Amino acid sequence: MEELITKLSNAHGISGSEGNIRTILEEELKPYVDEMRVDKMGNLIAVKKGEGPSIMLAAHMDEIGLMVKYIDDNGFLKFVKIGGWYDPTLHSQRVVVHTTKGPIPGVIGSKPPHVMKEDDRKKPPKAEDMFIDVGAKDKEDAMNMGIIIGTPVSMDREVKKLANGKITGKAFDNRAGCAIVIDAMKQIAEMDIKATVYVVGTVQEEVGLKGARTSAFALNPDIAIAIDTTIPGDHPGMSKNESALDIGKGGAITIADASGRGIIAAPQVVKWLVETAQKNEIPYQTDVGDGGTTDATAIHLTREGIPSTVLSVATRYIHSPVEVLDLADLKHCSDLLAKAVLSVNDYF
């Protein structure tokens, strides 16, 4: 799992530019499924055929990033945020600018504090006051590098090991989910599974749950599980009132998110996952959140409704380039998914 999450996290694919991640998923899933296709939105749909209930396992491929909106006369790049950034997190980061001629490095710059007025120093930096410096001489030089309006930009970070089985890197939201479904399918391939399993690498989750909405409509599965990351309450600045989850204590099964404005999970789906975890002695947590939503929000409202929930990896500092998770949680989640698919006929 460590090798897999590292490969996925170090790759680049912001919303709308998920091709690199899709290629990895295709390569990794090919031995374990019967067919694969890419739909019109760019979702990867991998199918393991069966005669029992159909299960959609959805993991979004995209990471939050930036996009070039303007190149000034001196060759500096102004950008828009693609996905939910906290602006100060962007300040002084190294980035990869994915030009038409290939990736090039850049840095996010802004006015130095030495020349700021006192009032400005007290305010958090805003993305609108930042720019990307690729070392260009001028606008023409930048364009000759292959930079155009709409060029995607991602963070320049690679996975590093921390102590006690933890790792840090970018885009664990949601390369963690991608790694989990790959490992789950490796296990499922060795089992006597009656269900039909749709593994869907969805696009553009971070900007509106778009790929999940269209793929769920096309597949119309009997049940769905979105695999994603979520916020733990186990570090300074957080309290258990804000999140009761801890990293390293198993996957989080969602009962409700966004105070119910997102998904209120189908009780039978929650029971299926909880009892499967208990029977197989797989560590798990349950989660009621008041924050954001996942692909499951779009999936469960598709057609006449699809019973759904979310299986998440508690991940510190999500939507930053230095996210932290526990490798054991990845394995606990993939084991739970595989065992749940095996037992699905007992519940549906």
Residue pairs with C-beta under 8 A, 6 or more apart in sequence:
1 179
1 183
1 327
1 330
1 331
1 334
2 167
2 327
4 28
4 179
4 182
4 183
5 159
5 167
5 169
5 172
5 175
5 176
5 179
5 327
5 330
6 158
6 159
6 167
6 169
7 24
8 21
8 24
8 171
8 175
8 178
8 179
9 158
9 159
9 169
9 170
9 171
9 172
9 175
10 158
10 159
10 169
11 20
11 21
11 24
11 175
12 20
12 63
12 96
12 98
12 103
12 154
13 19
13 20
13 21
13 22
13 61
13 62
13 63
13 154
13 171
14 62
14 63
14 64
14 65
14 66
14 67
14 82
14 83
14 152
14 153
14 154
15 62
15 63
15 64
15 65
15 82
15 83
15 203
15 204
15 205
15 206
15 207
16 62
16 82
16 152
16 203
16 204
16 207
17 62
17 65
17 98
17 152
18 42
18 61
18 62
18 201
18 203
18 204
19 42
21 61
21 62
21 175
21 178
21 201
22 38
22 42
22 44
22 61
22 201
24 178
25 44
25 46
25 61
25 178
25 182
25 201
26 36
26 44
26 46
28 182
29 36
29 46
29 182
29 185
29 199
30 36
31 189
32 48
32 185
32 186
32 188
32 189
33 46
33 47
33 48
33 185
33 197
33 199
34 47
34 48
34 49
35 46
35 47
35 49
36 44
36 45
36 46
36 47
37 44
37 45
38 44
38 45
39 45
39 214
39 215
39 218
40 214
41 203
41 204
41 210
41 211
41 214
41 215
42 203
42 211
43 200
43 201
43 202
43 203
43 211
43 214
43 215
44 61
44 199
44 200
44 201
45 198
45 199
45 200
45 215
45 219
46 185
46 198
46 199
46 200
46 201
47 196
47 197
47 198
47 199
48 185
48 188
48 189
48 193
48 196
48 197
48 199
49 196
50 193
50 194
50 195
50 196
50 197
51 194
51 196
52 193
52 194
52 195
52 196
52 344
52 345
53 195
53 196
53 222
53 223
53 344
53 345
53 348
54 195
54 196
54 197
54 198
54 219
54 221
54 222
54 223
55 195
55 196
55 197
55 198
55 221
55 222
55 223
55 224
55 225
55 341
55 344
56 198
56 200
56 215
56 216
56 219
56 221
56 223
56 224
56 225
56 299
56 306
57 181
57 184
57 197
57 198
57 199
57 200
57 224
57 225
57 227
57 337
58 200
58 202
58 212
58 215
58 216
58 224
58 225
58 226
58 227
58 295
58 296
58 299
59 174
59 177
59 178
59 180
59 181
59 199
59 200
59 201
59 202
59 226
59 227
59 228
60 174
60 177
60 201
60 202
60 203
60 204
60 205
60 206
60 211
60 212
60 228
60 295
61 174
61 178
61 201
61 202
61 203
62 83
62 174
62 203
62 204
62 205
62 206
62 207
63 83
63 154
63 170
63 171
63 173
63 174
63 175
63 206
64 81
64 82
64 83
64 84
64 85
64 173
64 206
64 319
65 82
65 83
65 152
65 153
65 154
65 155
66 79
66 80
66 81
66 82
66 90
66 95
66 132
66 152
66 153
66 154
67 79
67 80
67 82
67 150
67 151
67 152
67 153
68 77
68 78
68 79
68 97
68 132
68 147
68 148
68 149
68 150
68 151
68 153
69 78
69 79
69 80
69 149
70 77
70 78
70 149
71 77
71 78
71 139
71 142
71 143
71 147
71 149
72 78
72 131
72 139
73 138
73 139
74 136
74 138
74 139
75 134
75 136
75 137
75 138
75 139
75 141
75 142
76 109
76 131
76 132
76 133
76 136
77 97
77 106
77 131
77 132
77 133
77 134
77 142
77 147
77 151
77 153
78 131
78 132
79 127
79 130
79 131
79 132
79 153
81 90
81 127
82 152
82 206
82 207
83 206
83 207
83 319
84 206
84 292
84 319
85 127
85 319
86 319
86 320
87 124
87 125
87 126
87 127
87 130
88 124
88 125
89 319
89 320
89 321
90 108
90 125
90 127
90 130
91 108
91 110
91 125
91 130
92 107
92 108
92 109
92 110
93 107
93 108
93 155
93 156
93 321
94 105
94 106
94 107
94 108
94 155
94 156
94 157
95 105
95 106
95 107
95 108
95 132
95 153
95 154
95 155
95 156
96 103
96 104
96 105
96 106
96 153
96 154
96 155
96 156
97 103
97 104
97 105
97 106
97 132
97 134
97 147
97 151
97 153
98 151
98 152
98 153
98 154
99 145
99 146
99 147
99 148
99 151
100 146
100 147
100 148
100 151
101 145
101 146
102 146
104 134
104 145
104 146
105 134
105 156
106 132
106 133
106 134
106 135
106 153
107 132
107 133
108 130
108 131
108 132
108 133
109 130
109 131
109 132
109 133
110 125
110 129
110 130
110 131
111 120
111 129
113 121
132 153
134 142
134 145
134 147
136 142
136 145
136 147
154 170
154 171
155 170
155 171
155 321
157 169
157 170
157 321
157 322
158 169
159 167
159 168
159 169
160 167
160 168
160 169
161 167
162 168
162 324
164 248
164 326
165 248
165 326
165 327
165 328
166 247
166 248
166 324
166 325
166 326
166 327
167 324
167 325
167 327
168 322
168 323
168 324
169 321
169 322
169 323
170 320
170 321
170 322
170 323
171 323
172 229
172 313
172 315
172 318
172 323
172 324
172 325
173 228
173 229
173 315
173 318
173 319
173 323
174 205
174 227
174 228
174 229
176 227
176 228
176 229
176 313
176 315
176 325
176 330
177 226
177 227
177 228
177 229
177 313
178 201
179 330
179 334
180 227
180 311
180 313
180 330
180 333
180 334
180 337
181 199
181 227
181 334
181 337
183 330
183 331
183 334
184 333
184 334
184 335
184 337
184 338
184 341
185 197
185 199
187 334
187 335
187 338
188 197
188 338
188 341
188 342
191 338
191 341
191 342
192 342
193 341
193 342
194 344
194 345
195 341
195 344
195 345
197 341
198 219
198 221
200 211
200 212
200 215
200 219
202 211
202 212
202 215
202 295
203 210
203 211
204 210
204 211
205 211
205 212
205 294
205 295
209 293
209 294
209 295
209 297
209 298
210 298
211 295
212 226
212 295
212 296
212 298
212 299
213 298
213 299
213 302
216 224
216 298
216 299
216 302
216 303
216 306
217 302
217 303
220 302
220 303
220 306
221 306
222 306
222 307
222 348
223 269
223 306
223 307
223 308
223 344
223 348
224 296
224 299
224 300
224 306
224 307
224 308
225 269
225 273
225 296
225 308
225 309
225 310
225 311
225 337
225 340
226 294
226 295
226 296
226 299
226 308
226 309
226 310
226 311
227 310
227 311
227 312
227 333
227 337
228 294
228 295
228 310
228 311
228 312
228 313
229 312
229 313
229 314
229 315
229 318
229 323
229 325
230 243
230 245
230 252
230 254
230 287
230 289
230 310
230 312
230 313
230 314
230 315
230 318
231 238
231 242
231 243
231 245
231 289
231 291
231 314
231 315
231 318
232 238
232 243
232 245
232 246
232 247
232 314
232 315
232 316
233 239
233 240
233 241
233 242
233 243
233 244
233 245
233 246
234 245
234 246
234 247
234 314
234 316
235 316
243 287
243 289
243 314
244 285
244 287
245 252
245 285
245 287
245 314
246 285
246 314
247 314
247 315
247 316
247 324
247 325
247 326
247 329
248 326
248 328
248 329
249 283
249 285
249 314
249 329
250 277
250 282
250 283
250 284
250 285
250 329
250 332
250 333
251 283
251 284
251 285
251 311
251 312
251 313
251 329
251 332
251 333
251 336
252 284
252 285
252 286
252 287
252 310
252 311
252 312
252 313
252 314
253 265
253 270
253 273
253 274
253 277
253 284
253 285
253 286
253 287
253 309
253 310
253 311
254 263
254 265
254 286
254 287
254 288
254 289
254 294
254 296
254 309
254 310
254 311
254 312
255 264
255 265
255 270
255 286
255 287
255 288
255 309
256 262
256 263
256 264
256 265
256 288
256 289
257 263
257 287
257 288
257 289
257 290
257 291
257 292
257 293
257 294
257 297
257 310
258 289
258 290
258 291
258 292
258 293
258 297
259 289
259 290
261 293
262 292
262 293
262 294
262 296
262 297
263 293
263 294
263 296
263 297
263 300
263 308
263 309
263 310
265 296
265 308
265 309
265 310
266 300
266 307
266 308
266 309
268 307
268 347
268 348
269 307
269 308
269 309
270 286
270 309
271 347
272 340
272 343
272 344
272 347
272 348
273 284
273 309
273 311
273 336
273 340
274 284
274 286
276 282
276 336
276 339
276 340
276 343
277 283
277 284
277 336
277 339
279 339
279 343
280 335
280 336
280 339
282 332
282 335
282 336
282 339
283 332
284 332
284 336
285 314
287 312
294 310
294 312
296 308
296 309
296 310
299 306
299 308
300 306
300 307
300 308
311 333
311 336
311 337
313 325
313 329
313 330
313 333
314 325
314 326
314 329
315 323
315 324
315 325
316 323
316 324
316 325
317 323
317 324
